[in-house]
Structure formats: C-alpha cells, structure tokens
Amino acid sequence: MSGSALDLPLFDPGRQQRAAYERGVSVWVEASAGSGKTTVLTRRVLSLLLANTPPSRILCLTFTKAAAAEMANRINETLSRWATSSDGALAQELVPLTGEAPDAELLDYARQLFARVLDAPGGITIATIHAFCQSLLRRFPLEAGVAPHFELMDDRSSAEALTAARETVLARAREERSSALAAALAEAVQHVHEEKFSEILGALAQERARLFQALGRGFDGFATELRRLLGVGAGETPMGVLAEACADPTRDEAALRAAATAMLASKGKRNKERGKIIADWLAAGDARIVEFDNYLRAFFSDGGDGPRYVDLITAALKREQPEVLACLEAEAERLQAIRQRRCAAEIYAATAAIARLGAAMIEEYERHKASRALLDYDDLVLKTRDLLQRPGIAPWVLYKLDGGLDHILVDEAQDTNPEQWEIVQLIAEEFFAGEGAREARRT
C-alpha cells in the first residue's frame, strides 16, 4: 500500500497504539487476544473522523456480525459522549487520538461528529465482508450477472439444497449404469465410507470456485493435468500396475526361488515366515495379483503398507548366504517402485471420480439457485470478486466505488480467506492507482 507501512506490537498501550491509529499511514496490527485490537480499530475510525474524513468514505470490514455491531456500538457511544462532554473531559479523550492538546475549534467539531455521522448518507459502513458484497451486488446486479431481485440463502437452506443436489446426482449415477457418472461413483465408494463421502462432497462445494477453475478446460483437460502431476500414464490403473508387476520379465525369479528355499531351510523363525510368503506367491501362478498385497508383507512392515524393513533376513543367514540378501534387496527396490506407481494410480482414480461427482453436484446446486434467483454466502464473495475483475466492466465499477471510499479497515484479517482478500486488494489497488489526483490521503 501507499505511505508508510507499520508492523506494530501492542505492548505499549500508549505510544504503540497511538501509532497504530495514525491517520496518515497504512497499518497492519498483529497482537494476541485481549490486547486491544478492537480498541485500536475503533480509535482509528475516530481519528479519521476528527481529520474531516466524511463518514461515508470509511469502510470497516469485520469477520462476524457481532464484531460489526460491537464496533458500531463503541463508535456511537463515544461520539454521543463527546457531544455532551465538558471541555476538560473531551480534551482528555482527544489528546491520545491527535497527539496534541485540542483547540476550541476541534472541541466543537468533535461534539458535532455524532450528528454528522447520523446525518451522513449511509453513515460509516461497518459490515461483514458478505454484507458489503451483498450491497455491492445490489448496486451493480446487471454488471455482476445476477438477478436484481436475488435473495440470500441462509446456511440451513444452502445445506438442504446441497443435500438435495447430492442425492439427485447419486440417483442419476445409479440409474445410468453405463455412464461416466456411474463409473465415478463405483470408483469413489471403493475408497470412501458413506459418511466421509458426504463430507468430501460438502468440502468440494465450499471450494467450488477452485474446482471449476481446475475444470476450466473440461474434464479431459483436468484428467490429463492430474495424470501429469501424479506421474500416471494414460490408461494406467492400479490393477494394470499390479498385472505388469506380476509379469515383470526383469525379475530374477530363479534367484527368488533359491532365496525362499534358503530362508525356509534356515533356523530363524522370521526367515521361515518370509520365505514361505515368497514361495507361496511364486507358486500362485495366475493368482499372483490377488496375493500381491500378502507378498508385500515379506518386504515391508505394517502388513505391506509400511516402510521397508531394516533387516530382511537374520544376521546369521546374511553371513552364510549373502546372495540371499542381495536378491531380496533388489526385489524390495522393485516392489517399492511398484507401490509408488500403484499409489499414484489409485490417487488419480479416486480424485478424478470425486471431482466428477463433485462437479455434477455443484452444477445441480447452481441450477437450483439460478431457477429461484438465490445466492449463498460464497456466491456473494465469488460474484463480487468476478465483478471487480470483469474486463470492460470492472474499471467503471471500481471508479464508482473508488469515488466513495478513502479508508478500508479490516478486522480479524488473519481469518479472511484468499477470495475475500482479492476483493480488498482490488479495491485497494484502485485507491492508489491515481494517487495525487485527490488531496485526501487514502489508507
């Protein structure tokens, strides 16, 4: 941002806090709970008002409605008290805000602020980011591509609509048994319990902007990029990886049989157990794919899912027949690569399935809202962000908005999500794009 940027701890309630609500600079305040952040925010507003900032040019974005109400109450209570305070009492309150003793003119002006705020069109905007976005969409509905008469869904209505959309998509997947949607459902239920499945689809709905961005080039483009990121070949499946591993001609099967025989003939219990697993798998023939996970137990911990064993055979067998260890280590390296390939293929299959189902659910949910001119809380943020980025329209909207704001204050900024920050950033960029065109210092 333009101007000085201050990063101020609040360990000194006097000098440090006074610097934080210095009206001429842009400030970021970071402090622990209960140290006075809301007080600083409130006093910054009061400081701006004392500097002749019109109330309507101040925008305060809070994280919750309760925080907005708390801040508004604090400001109103302070201004109403100033209106009736004696010169001495009022001067004591103004010195920390201005850094100097007020003259009679400033005292009179401070007493008038309560009436000025009440009389100002719209007053000070103190609202949640969602309330601010809603007001902006009401002001520019056609530019934002929303119905002028749109209604806002509450959390309960949104949850009910999402549940209905999910059930519609799942019913369609069951009915259209040869469709891609049905195949996606069949794949997803192999990996996810029913309760977790609903939870994942709900999470996708919350991140639908990112999902649609990922699917921007169509599902095939998404799948291709996902394969590239995971290193999964075209047409590669978990079962295909296993089939290839079981028929791998590079494996020295004769050496493995000899190693298994040596392990079974040795005295160590661990040698015998692993030797039997290897011998049984080698003798399984066409059933090797089915027995593959059990085969992994001879080389890896946690039932074949864990990291590689430190010792594949006992120390005695290592000394007597070192070629057995060399054979097992070579096979373990091969199997580790296979495990990684299979894991990548499974992640691809599960992710692609969930993405397809999630996209279908969100599309159904969007149809429900569009047919009834409804928006949910996420829509408010996403459509406002899109409005402020829309070519040919955004500059005019920002110009109209820019003409009415000089200062943005964001409460609980650490909880503001990236999409909400994009809105603040877009407004702030316009703040300073034409710096010098107006005399007002904007922060």
C-alpha positions in Angstrom: 0.0 0.0 0.0 1.0 3.6 -0.4 2.5 5.5 2.5 4.4 4.2 5.5 3.7 0.6 6.5 3.8 -0.1 10.2 4.0 -3.5 11.8 3.3 -2.7 15.4 3.2 -4.8 18.6 0.8 -3.6 21.2 3.0 -4.0 24.3 2.8 -0.2 24.9 -0.9 0.8 25.1 0.1 4.5 24.8 2.7 5.2 22.2 2.4 2.0 20.2 -1.4 2.1 20.0 -1.4 5.8 19.1 1.0 5.0 16.2 -1.4 2.3 15.0 -4.3 4.7 14.5 -2.2 7.4 13.0 -4.5 8.6 10.2 -1.9 9.3 7.5 -0.4 5.8 7.2 -1.4 2.3 6.3 -1.1 0.0 9.2 -1.1 -3.8 10.0 -1.6 -4.6 13.7 -0.7 -8.1 15.0 -1.3 -8.9 18.6 -2.7 -11.6 21.0 -6.3 -11.8 22.1 -7.4 -9.2 24.6 -4.5 -6.8 23.9 -6.7 -4.1 22.4 -7.0 -4.7 18.7 -10.7 -3.7 18.5 -9.9 -0.6 20.6 -7.2 0.4 18.1 -9.6 -0.2 15.2 -12.3 1.9 16.8 -9.9 4.7 17.7 -8.5 4.7 14.1 -12.1 5.4 12.9 -12.4 8.2 15.4 -9.1 9.6 14.4 -10.1 9.6 10.7 -13.4 11.4 11.6 -11.5 14.1 13.6 -9.4 14.6 10.4 -12.5 15.7 8.5 -12.9 12.4 6.7 -16.6 12.1 5.6 -18.2 9.1 7.4 -19.3 7.6 4.1 -15.7 7.3 2.9 -14.8 4.9 5.6 -15.3 1.1 5.1 -14.9 -1.2 8.0 -14.9 -5.0 7.2 -15.4 -7.3 10.2 -15.3 -11.1 10.4 -18.7 -11.5 12.1 -22.0 -9.6 12.5 -21.3 -9.5 16.3 -18.0 -7.8 15.7 -19.6 -5.3 13.4 -22.3 -4.5 16.0 -19.7 -4.2 18.7 -17.6 -1.7 16.7 -20.6 0.3 15.7 -21.8 0.5 19.3 -18.4 1.6 20.6 -18.1 4.4 18.0 -21.7 5.6 18.6 -21.3 5.5 22.4 -18.0 7.5 22.1 -19.4 10.1 19.8 -22.6 10.5 21.8 -20.5 11.0 24.9 -18.4 13.6 23.2 -21.5 15.6 22.2 -22.2 16.3 25.9 -18.7 16.3 27.5 -17.1 19.3 29.1 -14.1 20.9 27.6 -11.7 19.3 30.1 -13.1 15.8 29.8 -13.3 15.9 26.0 -9.8 17.3 25.7 -8.5 14.3 27.7 -10.1 11.9 25.2 -8.8 13.8 22.1 -5.2 14.1 23.1 -4.4 10.3 22.7 -6.1 10.5 19.2 -4.5 13.6 17.9 -1.2 13.7 19.9 -1.7 17.3 20.9 -3.9 19.5 23.0 -7.1 20.3 21.0 -8.1 23.9 20.4 -11.6 25.2 20.8 -12.4 24.6 17.1 -11.5 20.9 17.3 -13.5 20.5 20.5 -16.6 22.0 18.8 -16.0 19.8 15.8 -15.7 16.7 17.9 -19.1 17.5 19.6 -20.7 17.8 16.2 -19.4 14.4 14.9 -22.3 12.4 16.4 -24.8 14.4 14.4 -22.6 14.4 11.3 -22.4 10.6 11.3 -26.2 10.3 11.9 -26.9 12.7 9.0 -24.4 11.3 6.5 -26.0 9.2 3.7 -25.3 5.7 4.6 -23.1 6.7 7.6 -20.0 4.7 8.3 -20.1 1.3 6.6 -19.3 -1.2 9.3 -20.2 -4.7 8.0 -19.1 -8.2 7.4 -17.4 -8.9 4.1 -20.5 -10.8 3.0 -22.8 -7.8 3.8 -20.5 -5.5 1.9 -20.5 -7.8 -1.1 -24.3 -8.1 -1.0 -24.7 -4.3 -1.0 -22.3 -4.1 -4.0 -24.2 -6.8 -5.9 -27.5 -4.9 -5.2 -25.9 -1.8 -6.6 -24.5 -3.4 -9.7 -26.7 -6.5 -10.4 -26.6 -6.4 -14.2 -22.9 -5.9 -14.3 -22.4 -8.8 -11.9 -24.7 -11.0 -13.9 -27.2 -11.7 -11.0 -30.9 -11.2 -10.8 -31.7 -7.7 -9.4 -34.2 -9.3 -7.1 -31.9 -12.1 -5.8 -32.5 -13.5 -2.4 -29.8 -14.6 0.1 -29.9 -18.2 1.3 -29.1 -18.9 4.9 -26.8 -21.7 6.0 -29.6 -24.1 6.6 -31.3 -23.5 3.2 -27.9 -23.9 1.5 -27.1 -27.1 3.3 -30.6 -28.5 2.3 -30.1 -27.6 -1.3 -26.7 -29.1 -1.4 -28.0 -32.3 0.1 -30.8 -32.5 -2.5 -28.3 -31.9 -5.3 -26.1 -34.6 -4.0 -29.0 -37.1 -3.8 -30.1 -36.2 -7.3 -26.6 -36.8 -8.7 -26.2 -40.1 -6.8 -29.6 -41.3 -8.0 -28.7 -40.4 -11.6 -25.4 -42.3 -11.3 -27.3 -45.4 -10.1 -29.8 -45.2 -12.9 -27.3 -44.6 -15.7 -25.2 -47.6 -15.1 -23.0 -47.3 -18.2 -22.3 -43.5 -17.7 -19.1 -41.8 -16.6 -21.0 -40.7 -13.5 -21.8 -44.2 -12.6 -18.2 -45.3 -13.1 -17.1 -42.4 -10.9 -19.5 -43.4 -8.1 -18.3 -47.1 -8.3 -14.7 -45.9 -8.0 -15.4 -43.5 -5.2 -17.2 -45.9 -2.9 -14.2 -48.3 -3.1 -12.1 -45.7 -1.2 -14.5 -43.7 1.0 -17.1 -44.6 3.6 -20.6 -43.2 3.1 -20.3 -40.6 5.9 -16.8 -39.5 4.7 -18.1 -39.4 1.1 -20.8 -36.8 2.0 -18.2 -34.8 4.0 -15.8 -34.7 1.0 -18.6 -33.6 -1.4 -19.5 -30.9 1.1 -15.9 -29.7 1.2 -15.8 -29.6 -2.6 -19.0 -27.4 -2.6 -17.2 -25.0 -0.3 -14.3 -24.9 -2.7 -16.3 -24.9 -5.8 -14.6 -21.8 -7.3 -11.3 -23.7 -7.3 -12.9 -26.9 -8.6 -14.5 -25.1 -11.5 -11.2 -23.3 -12.2 -9.4 -26.7 -12.3 -12.1 -28.0 -14.7 -12.0 -24.8 -16.8 -10.6 -26.8 -19.8 -13.1 -29.5 -19.4 -12.9 -32.8 -17.5 -10.5 -34.3 -20.1 -8.1 -31.4 -19.6 -8.3 -31.8 -15.9 -7.7 -35.5 -16.0 -4.7 -35.0 -18.3 -3.1 -32.4 -15.9 -3.9 -34.6 -12.9 -2.1 -37.6 -14.6 0.9 -35.3 -15.3 1.1 -34.1 -11.7 0.9 -37.6 -10.3 3.2 -39.2 -13.0 0.4 -41.6 -14.1 0.5 -42.8 -17.7 -2.5 -42.6 -20.0 -4.8 -45.6 -19.3 -2.7 -46.7 -16.3 -4.8 -48.2 -13.5 -3.9 -49.8 -10.1 -4.8 -53.2 -11.4 -2.8 -52.6 -14.6 0.2 -51.7 -12.5 -0.1 -54.9 -10.5 -0.6 -57.1 -13.6 2.6 -55.6 -15.1 4.5 -56.1 -11.8 3.5 -59.7 -11.6 4.5 -60.4 -15.2 7.7 -58.4 -15.0 10.4 -60.2 -17.0 13.2 -58.2 -15.3 12.6 -60.0 -12.0 15.1 -62.8 -11.3 12.5 -65.4 -10.4 15.1 -68.3 -10.2 17.1 -66.2 -7.6 13.9 -65.5 -5.7 13.0 -69.2 -5.6 16.5 -70.0 -4.3 16.3 -67.3 -1.7 12.9 -68.6 -0.5 14.3 -72.1 -0.3 17.3 -70.9 1.7 15.1 -69.0 4.1 12.8 -71.9 4.7 15.8 -74.1 5.4 17.4 -71.7 7.9 16.8 -71.7 11.7 15.3 -68.3 12.1 11.6 -68.0 12.6 11.4 -64.7 10.8 13.3 -66.2 7.8 10.9 -69.1 7.6 7.8 -66.9 7.7 9.0 -64.6 5.0 10.4 -67.4 2.9 7.0 -69.1 2.9 5.3 -65.9 1.8 7.7 -65.6 -1.1 7.5 -69.3 -2.1 3.7 -69.3 -1.9 3.5 -66.2 -4.1 5.9 -67.6 -6.7 3.7 -70.7 -6.8 0.4 -68.8 -7.1 0.6 -68.5 -10.9 -2.5 -66.6 -12.2 -3.4 -65.7 -8.6 -0.3 -63.6 -8.0 -2.3 -60.4 -8.5 -4.8 -61.4 -5.8 -1.9 -62.4 -3.4 0.3 -59.4 -4.2 -0.5 -57.5 -1.0 0.3 -60.5 1.1 3.6 -60.9 -0.9 4.5 -57.3 0.1 4.4 -58.4 3.8 7.7 -60.3 3.2 9.5 -57.0 2.5 7.6 -54.2 4.2 6.2 -53.6 7.7 2.6 -52.9 8.7 1.1 -55.6 6.6 3.0 -54.5 3.5 2.0 -50.8 3.7 4.8 -49.5 5.9 8.4 -48.5 5.2 10.9 -51.2 4.2 12.3 -53.5 6.9 15.7 -52.7 8.3 16.6 -56.4 8.2 15.1 -58.6 5.5 16.8 -61.7 6.9 18.6 -62.7 10.1 22.3 -61.8 10.6 23.3 -65.5 10.5 21.8 -66.1 7.1 23.4 -62.9 5.8 26.8 -64.3 6.8 26.2 -67.7 5.4 24.5 -66.7 2.2 25.0 -63.0 1.3 23.5 -63.6 -2.2 20.0 -64.1 -0.5 20.1 -60.6 1.0 21.2 -59.1 -2.4 18.3 -60.9 -4.1 15.8 -59.7 -1.5 17.1 -56.1 -1.6 16.8 -56.0 -5.4 13.2 -57.3 -5.2 12.4 -54.8 -2.4 13.6 -51.9 -4.6 11.4 -53.1 -7.4 8.4 -53.5 -5.2 8.9 -50.1 -3.7 8.7 -48.5 -7.2 5.5 -50.6 -7.9 3.9 -49.5 -4.6 4.5 -45.8 -5.6 3.1 -46.3 -9.1 0.1 -48.1 -7.7 -0.5 -45.4 -5.1 -0.3 -42.7 -7.7 -2.8 -44.6 -9.9 -5.2 -45.0 -7.0 -4.9 -41.3 -6.1 -5.6 -40.4 -9.7 -8.6 -42.7 -9.9 -10.1 -41.6 -6.6 -9.5 -37.9 -7.2 -10.9 -38.0 -10.8 -14.0 -39.8 -9.5 -14.7 -37.4 -6.7 -14.0 -34.4 -8.9 -16.6 -35.7 -11.5 -19.2 -36.3 -8.8 -18.5 -33.0 -7.1 -18.7 -31.1 -10.3 -22.1 -32.7 -11.2 -23.4 -32.0 -7.7 -22.3 -28.3 -7.8 -23.9 -27.9 -11.3 -27.1 -29.3 -9.9 -26.9 -27.0 -6.9 -26.2 -24.0 -9.2 -29.3 -24.9 -11.4 -31.4 -24.9 -8.2 -30.2 -21.5 -7.2 -30.4 -20.0 -10.7 -34.1 -21.1 -11.2 -35.0 -19.3 -7.9 -32.8 -16.3 -8.1 -30.9 -17.4 -5.0 -27.3 -16.7 -3.8 -25.5 -18.2 -0.9 -22.7 -16.6 1.1 -20.0 -18.0 -1.1 -21.7 -16.6 -4.1 -21.6 -13.1 -2.6 -17.8 -13.2 -2.4 -17.2 -15.0 -5.7 -19.5 -12.9 -7.8 -18.2 -9.7 -6.2 -14.6 -10.8 -7.0 -15.6 -11.6 -10.5 -17.4 -8.3 -10.9 -14.3 -6.4 -9.8 -12.2 -8.4 -12.3 -14.6 -8.4 -15.3 -13.0 -6.8 -18.4 -14.8 -3.7 -19.7 -17.0 -3.5 -16.6 -14.7 -3.7 -13.6 -12.9 -0.3 -14.2 -16.2 1.5 -14.2 -17.5 -0.3 -11.1 -14.2 0.4 -9.3 -14.4 4.0 -10.4 -17.9 4.4 -9.0 -16.8 2.6 -5.8 -13.5 4.4 -5.6 -15.3 7.7 -5.6 -16.9 6.9 -2.3 -14.0 5.4 -0.2 -10.9 6.8 1.3 -10.1 4.2 4.0 -10.5 0.4 4.4 -10.2 -1.2 7.9 -10.2 -5.0 8.1 -10.8 -6.6 11.4 -9.6 -10.2 12.2 -7.7 -10.1 9.0 -5.9 -13.4 9.7 -9.3 -15.2 9.2 -10.1 -13.5 5.9 -9.9 -16.2 3.1 -8.0 -15.7 -0.2 -11.1 -14.9 -2.2 -12.1 -12.2 0.3 -8.6 -10.7 0.3 -8.8 -10.5 -3.5 -11.8 -8.1 -3.1 -9.9 -6.0 -0.6 -6.9 -6.0 -2.8 -8.8 -5.0 -5.9 -10.4 -2.0 -4.1 -7.1 -1.0 -2.5 -5.3 -1.1 -5.9 -7.8 1.4 -7.2 -7.2 3.5 -4.1 -3.6 4.2 -5.1 -3.8 3.8 -8.9 -4.5 7.5 -9.3 -2.7 8.8 -6.2 -2.1 12.5 -6.4 -5.4 13.2 -8.3 -7.0 13.9 -4.9 -5.7 15.6 -1.9 -7.1 13.0 0.6 -4.5 10.6 2.0 -6.0 7.1 1.5 -5.1 4.2 3.7 
